């Protein structure tokens, strides 16, 4: 009887070791962390965005233009930002509300005065009197208007 119990335990331990090794080899062969891996951490994304923005060029509010035409803009709580007619705003982090009426191009909707700006949506500014006001420290990516 003791030999059966020892044999069952030994087989179970061996199966766990083989299964664990298979999972490890399978994960490594799928290219975890490679270009084919669909999972990206927030810290990696922020690191890459800082590289694109020219990190280390001082702590100015508006940083150099990205190749896509967007400029990184940081707002303090209560600060207003009016990009001008035809400008585009993308809320990257923080919270802000609409000043005037804005057009959410991502959801094809109108954002009325004082409504919250959805994160990562492209917001079109239809006139010079519209923009956003930050409810907390906020990072925007902006294509300035006229």
N, C-alpha and C positions, 0 to 999 in steps of 0.2 A: 504494500500500500504506500509506504514512504517513497519507494522508487517511482511510482506513478505520479505522485504529487511533485516530486523533484523534476521529473521529466516534463510535466505540464508547465511548471514554472520556467524551466529552461527553454522550452519551445516558445512560450509566450514572450520571454525576454528577447530571444533571437528574432522573432517576428517583428517585435517593436523596433529593434535595431535595424533590421532590413527595411522596414517601412520608412523609418526616419531617414535612413540613408537615401532611399529612393526619392523622397520628397525633397531632400537637399539637392541631389543631383538634378532633379527635374526643375527646380527653381533656378538653379544656376544655368541650365541650358536654355531657359526662356529669355535670358538676357535681362535679368532684373537690373534696373538702373540704366539700361541702354536706351537707344533711340526708339526701340520698339516697345518699351515699357510705357503703358498709358498712365501710370501714376506719377504725379509730380508733386513734390512737397511745396508748401507755401514758402518756406525759407529758401529753397532753391530758386523759385520763381522771383522772389524779391531780390536775391543775389544777382540773377541774370538781368533784371530790370535796372539795377544799380549799375551794372557793367555797361549797359546800353546808354544810360543817362550820363555817363562820364563821372563816376563816383570820384570824390576827392577834389572836386573843382570848387570847393567852398560851400557855404551853407546859404546859398541864395534861394529866394522863394521860387523863382522860375528858372529851371535848368535848361541845358541845351536841347535842341530839337532832335527827336528820334528820326530815323530814316523814313518812317511812315508819315512824318509831318506833325506828330503829336509832341507837345511840350509838357513836361511834368511841372505841376504847380501845387504848392503846399499852402493850405489855408489854416489859420488859427481859428479857434472858436469865435463866432460872431463876425468873422471877416466875410465881406461880399466879393464876388468875382463876376464881372460882366465881360465876356469874351468878344462882344461885338456881334453885329448882324451877320448871320451865316456861320457863326462859330459852332464847334462841336465839343461837347464835354463828355468825358467818361469818368465816373466815380470809381476810383480804385480802392480807397479805404476811407473809413470815417463815415460821417453822416452829414448830409446837407439837404436843404429844402429849396424849392423853386422861388425865384423872384420873377414875377410876371408869369406869362404862359410859355411853356417850353414844349417841344415835340420829342417824344420818346420814339426814336426810329426803330429800336429793337422790338417794341411791342405795338407799334403803330397807334399810339395813344397820345392824348394831350395831357400834360402835367399842369394843373392849375396852380395859382399862387399859393405858397406855403405847403404844397404837397411834397412828400419825401421823394428824393431822387433814388431810383433803384441802382444798385451796384452793377457795374460792368455794362450798362446799357449806353448806347450812343444817344446823346441828347442834343438836338439841334436848337440853336438859339435864333428865333425869328426876327428879333429887333435889338437895337442898342440898349433898350431899357430892361432887358431880361437877363437873367443869370442865376446864380445860386448864392446862398448864404450858408456858411458852415455851422453846424450844431455842435461840433467837436473838432479836434484836429483832423484834417481831411487832406487826402492826396487825390488830385485830379490829373487826368491827361487831357490836354486841350489842343484843338486846332483853332487858332484865333480867327475871328471874323474880321469884317471891315470896320 
